[in-house]
């Protein structure tokens, strides 16, 4: 947008709106009307509000999600163990474990469950690191 003169932007003395050229675009100069429109418009939810709503899950739901995540990690670790014992090279499995570890874990609200999940995640991280070290040799 190019502004050539400030005089073209000023609205006439008794007018409530200023028109810009032939495009039909109208700018309101009435502050009371603008305030009413701002009050009438619904506020968009902020990121903080969305995160608070996600964290406001019932304790049973948070616990259920934490148990499901821990069970998935344990199942992948068991699959990794079985493939290593059978002599197979689990090419995609460490990547799947790493992807699950990369997801944000929500606190379950149960301190002892969170401690167990911390231990499971640590074990999974160690196994992925060991696999990566073997593959890079």
N, C-alpha and C positions, 0 to 999 in steps of 0.2 A: 504494500500500500504506500502510495506516495502523497505527502502533504505539501502543497505548494504555498498555502497562505493560511495564517491563523484566522483571518477575517472570514474565510469561507466556512469555517467550522462554527462560528458564533451563530446562535439562533436569533431570529427576529424577536423584538421586545415583548410582544404579547403572546408569542407562540409557546406551546407546551412541547413541541417536537421540532427537530431539525431534520430536514431531508437531505440526502446526499445524492445528487445527480439523478440520472434516469433509471437507476437500478431499482428504485422503490424501497430501498433499505431505510428504516426509520429508527432514530435514536431518541429515546425518551429522556427529557431533562427534568422531569417531575420526580423528585426524590421520594415523595410520599408514595407514589405509585410503584416505584422500584422497591421500596421497603415492603410494601404489601405483597408484591410478587415473591420476594425472597422468603417471607414468612409462610406463604402458601406452598412453596415448593418443598417436597419432602427431602430431608437430608439423606445423602448417600451414606451407607454404613462405612465407617473407617476400618482400616486393617486391624486396629486395636480392638474394635468392637467385635469383629469376626473372630479374632483369636480368643477373646474372652468367652464368646458363645461356644467355641469348640472346647475350651477347657471347662465349661460349665456342664459337662456331661455328668449324668448320675454316677455315683461311685461304682455301682454294679457294672455299668457299661464300660467305664475306664478299666476296671479289673478284667472284664471279659476280653477286651481288646489286647491288654497286656499279656494275658495268658495265651491268646491266639498267636500273637507275635512270637512269644517264647517257644510255643509248640512248633511253629513253622521253622524257627532257627534250629531247634533240636532235631526235627525231621530231616532238614538239609544236612546237618552234621552227621547224622546216622547214615544218610545216603552216601556222603563222602567217605565215611569209615568203611562201609561195605564195598564201595568201588575200589578203594585202596587195598583192602584185604583180598579182593578177587583179582588184583593185578591190572585192573582197567585204569585208564587215564581219564579222570573226570574233568574234561576240558571246560565245559560250561558251568559246572557246579560251583566252583569258587566265585565266579562272577555273579551267580544268583545269590550266593550268601552275602557277597559284598554289596549287592544292590539292596538287599533287605536291611543290612547294617546301615546303609546310607540314609534310609528313611528316618525321619524324626520320630523318636519314641516319646510318647506322652506318659507322664507319671501316672501310675495306677492308683495312687492314694494309699496303698498298702506297703509299708516300709520293707517288710520281709520279702514280699514278692518282687519289689524293685531291686533288692539286693541279689536275689536269685537271678533275675533277668540281667543284671550287670555281669554276673559270673558267666552266664551263658553267652552273652555278647563278647566278653573278653575271650572266651574259649574259641568262639567263631572267628574273631579277629586273628588269633594266634594261628589257627588252622589255615586261614586264607594266606597269611604271611608266610607260613611254612611251604605252602603249595607254590606261591610266587617265587620263593627262594629256590626251590627245586627246579622250577621251570626255567629260571634265569641262569642256571649252571651250564 
